Amino acid sequence: MTDSDEDGRKPREGRARGQKLGDHLRTLYDQVVHEDIPQDFLKLLEDAERNSSRADEPQRTERSCDRDQ
């Protein structure tokens, strides 16, 4: 058994690179989480929610209107 991976690197090198990558990704994630949400995106979400609540309401079709008369 050797102290290197199949690609010839030592396991410590891979761990160090993985740690550096993980640190960078955590920093990037923290920055994104604290960004403001753009107003046009908030409006899009509000419109989608409004349309969704309308879709949940029973729709009157022509047939149901005929029965009411």
Residue frames as qw, qx, qy, qz and C-alpha x, y, z in Angstrom:
[[0.000, 0.890, 0.456, 0.000, 0.00, 0.00, 0.00],
 [0.451, 0.255, 0.002, 0.855, 1.34, 3.47, -0.85],
 [0.126, -0.556, -0.403, 0.716, 0.83, 6.96, 0.52],
 [0.126, 0.246, -0.306, -0.911, -0.58, 8.31, -2.74],
 [0.669, 0.401, 0.379, -0.499, -3.94, 8.20, -4.47],
 [0.763, 0.341, 0.506, 0.211, -4.45, 6.64, -7.89],
 [0.430, 0.875, 0.091, 0.200, -3.61, 9.96, -9.58],
 [0.678, 0.282, -0.268, 0.624, -0.28, 10.22, -7.76],
 [0.137, -0.675, 0.186, -0.701, -1.20, 12.90, -5.22],
 [0.238, -0.001, -0.819, 0.523, -0.78, 12.37, -1.53],
 [0.262, -0.645, -0.714, -0.072, -4.00, 12.22, 0.51],
 [0.294, -0.583, -0.296, 0.698, -2.93, 15.27, 2.54],
 [0.082, -0.099, 0.352, 0.927, -2.78, 17.37, -0.63],
 [0.217, -0.419, -0.726, -0.501, -6.33, 16.38, -1.50],
 [0.363, -0.662, -0.596, 0.274, -7.57, 17.17, 2.00],
 [0.259, -0.433, -0.059, 0.861, -5.83, 20.55, 1.99],
 [0.045, -0.074, -0.507, -0.858, -7.30, 21.41, -1.40],
 [0.306, -0.534, -0.750, -0.244, -10.73, 20.23, -0.26],
 [0.345, -0.610, -0.453, 0.552, -10.47, 22.33, 2.89],
 [0.135, -0.262, 0.163, 0.942, -9.50, 25.42, 0.85],
 [0.177, -0.262, -0.665, -0.677, -12.39, 24.82, -1.54],
 [0.356, -0.594, -0.718, 0.067, -14.81, 24.30, 1.36],
 [0.275, -0.509, -0.261, 0.773, -13.67, 27.53, 3.01],
 [0.002, -0.082, 0.373, 0.924, -14.16, 29.43, -0.25],
 [0.270, -0.399, -0.747, -0.457, -17.64, 27.96, -0.78],
 [0.342, -0.614, -0.614, 0.358, -18.69, 28.82, 2.79],
 [0.173, -0.396, -0.031, 0.901, -17.51, 32.42, 2.31],
 [0.115, -0.081, -0.568, -0.811, -19.34, 32.70, -1.00],
 [0.312, -0.510, -0.788, -0.147, -22.52, 31.21, 0.49],
 [0.287, -0.579, -0.458, 0.611, -22.43, 33.66, 3.42],
 [0.052, -0.237, 0.197, 0.950, -22.11, 36.59, 0.98],
 [0.225, -0.235, -0.698, -0.637, -25.04, 35.41, -1.14],
 [0.318, -0.540, -0.765, 0.151, -27.27, 34.79, 1.89],
 [0.218, -0.596, -0.322, 0.703, -26.82, 38.37, 3.05],
 [0.085, 0.065, 0.432, 0.895, -27.53, 39.99, -0.35],
 [0.431, 0.330, 0.315, -0.778, -30.78, 41.89, -0.80],
 [0.465, 0.373, 0.786, 0.167, -33.42, 40.29, -2.99],
 [0.066, 0.027, 0.368, 0.927, -33.98, 42.38, -6.15],
 [0.401, 0.279, 0.339, -0.804, -37.32, 44.21, -6.24],
 [0.593, 0.269, -0.446, -0.614, -38.30, 42.75, -9.62],
 [0.380, 0.052, -0.923, 0.032, -37.81, 39.24, -8.22],
 [0.115, 0.190, 0.713, -0.665, -39.95, 40.07, -5.16],
 [0.518, 0.304, -0.009, -0.800, -42.69, 41.36, -7.49],
 [0.529, 0.200, -0.741, -0.361, -42.48, 38.16, -9.53],
 [0.191, -0.066, -0.925, 0.323, -42.92, 36.09, -6.35],
 [0.292, 0.269, 0.458, -0.796, -45.89, 38.21, -5.26],
 [0.567, 0.290, -0.324, -0.699, -47.53, 37.81, -8.68],
 [0.446, 0.108, -0.881, -0.120, -46.98, 34.05, -8.60],
 [0.015, -0.155, -0.827, 0.540, -48.48, 33.81, -5.12],
 [0.427, 0.304, 0.184, -0.832, -51.48, 35.89, -6.16],
 [0.587, 0.255, -0.551, -0.535, -52.03, 33.71, -9.25],
 [0.294, 0.050, -0.944, 0.142, -51.65, 30.57, -7.17],
 [0.188, 0.224, 0.678, -0.674, -54.33, 31.66, -4.71],
 [0.554, 0.322, -0.108, -0.760, -56.67, 32.39, -7.62],
 [0.492, 0.206, -0.796, -0.287, -56.06, 28.91, -9.00],
 [0.076, -0.057, -0.914, 0.395, -57.18, 27.44, -5.66],
 [0.433, 0.247, 0.324, -0.804, -60.58, 29.16, -5.89],
 [0.510, 0.343, 0.787, 0.052, -63.35, 27.14, -7.56],
 [0.024, 0.181, -0.427, -0.886, -63.84, 28.32, -11.11],
 [0.577, 0.457, 0.460, -0.496, -67.32, 28.85, -12.47],
 [0.225, -0.040, 0.772, 0.593, -67.59, 27.17, -15.81],
 [0.388, -0.009, -0.362, -0.848, -70.29, 27.68, -18.38],
 [0.507, -0.237, -0.812, -0.167, -71.92, 24.42, -17.29],
 [0.285, -0.352, -0.678, 0.579, -72.14, 25.45, -13.65],
 [0.145, 0.168, 0.041, -0.974, -73.66, 28.77, -14.73],
 [0.457, -0.118, -0.613, -0.633, -76.36, 26.93, -16.72],
 [0.454, -0.323, -0.818, 0.142, -77.32, 24.86, -13.68],
 [0.132, -0.258, -0.456, 0.841, -77.71, 27.97, -11.55],
 [0.277, 0.049, -0.198, -0.939, -80.41, 29.37, -13.83]]
